[in-house]
Amino acid sequence: MIRAGMVICALLLFSTSISAQTWNWTYDSVDASAKFTSIAADDAGNVHLAYAGGKGSSLNYAFHPAGAKRWFTMTLDKQLQDFAMKLALDPQGNPKICYAPRELKYAQFDGQQWKIEHIAEGEGSIEYNCTIYVAPDGTPHVLWYQTRLADGSNYYHLKYAVLQEGVWMARTVDYDREAGKWNSMVLDAQGVPHLFYSAFPPGDLKSASWNGKQWNIELKFSPSPSLSSGLGISTVLTPEKNIDVSFYESPLDGTKSTANGSLKFAKQTATGWTVETVDSLVQGGSWVGYRSSLVLDKAGHPHISYEDHGALKHAYWDGSRWRIQVVAPRVVESYLYSSMTIDHDDVLYVSYRDPADGSLKVATGHRVVVPATTAVEENNKD
């Protein structure tokens, strides 16, 4: 594929007495079209990418070896309904993918070949989002949103499974109405899963942790009655073993009509949670427009990729404040299906559907230290 040496330069000058840092971006073309994407970098510097190809009818995988000049692509599963997916890597750097084309499927590479199986087969309709997290011992944990039972009756609940001795052990997490349409998960240092998810009609962001016998469910953030929290949620475990969370807050009718919303960042501390607004933005039109990806650099500073009504943005904490870049400006495509990862050298990778032509792109961001005399702030909110 062709690498384009374009660099985003939507910059506003500012004066400061200290050096600043920014990220310069280059772009790769990976495939002619894509919808949902999920990207991850392994310890060796290889980059792995799962995506729905064409009109969403196939699950595809792309691989970029460290130091290579091109991406290699292959199709894993065909003749599927429209679906979202999530990719994670095991300790050996092998990819594992959950995906939900009206059923829950699991694709894994074992170091030699790909294998595909069903999770919760025959239990009903599974849609929207799923999450996969691989424990340090290689055990996969999967989280998903089930909309129908096998008899076709409504369900709308969050479910979880862990693979134990070759068997998926599944449990319903929350029976609250429409709990889990947006979901994310981390495992703590003891291997306990911590789930974060939306409860959409009330507009709440909730969490659940497993105590060995049952789920402990907590209400984390509950905005005003006209707002909804937890859309497009992403979580990460910090070096201090706390949890950071990014998510959208939007008017409750935001999935039906374009509305003003905001990107939020929540941080767990020894005394509780702090929540702040990262960016004000325009959202709405469809549930797929709410996508954020949260990663931490080597200094422990958060980076968030997110979508603002057709524009792809990167927000990062520089140690004193949030700074914002436009990675791909708004053109034609409204939904970019983006995902972000970071490697051991603090190189950022963002996969997305190009807003100009619908093709699959990966933007690669390299950190640049800007001298005080020429420091710049990227804060373009177009």
Order of alpha helices (4+ residues) and beta strands (2+ residues): beta-beta-beta-beta-beta-beta-beta-beta-beta-beta-beta-beta-beta-beta-beta-beta-beta-beta-beta-beta-beta-beta-beta-beta-beta-beta-beta-beta-beta-beta-beta
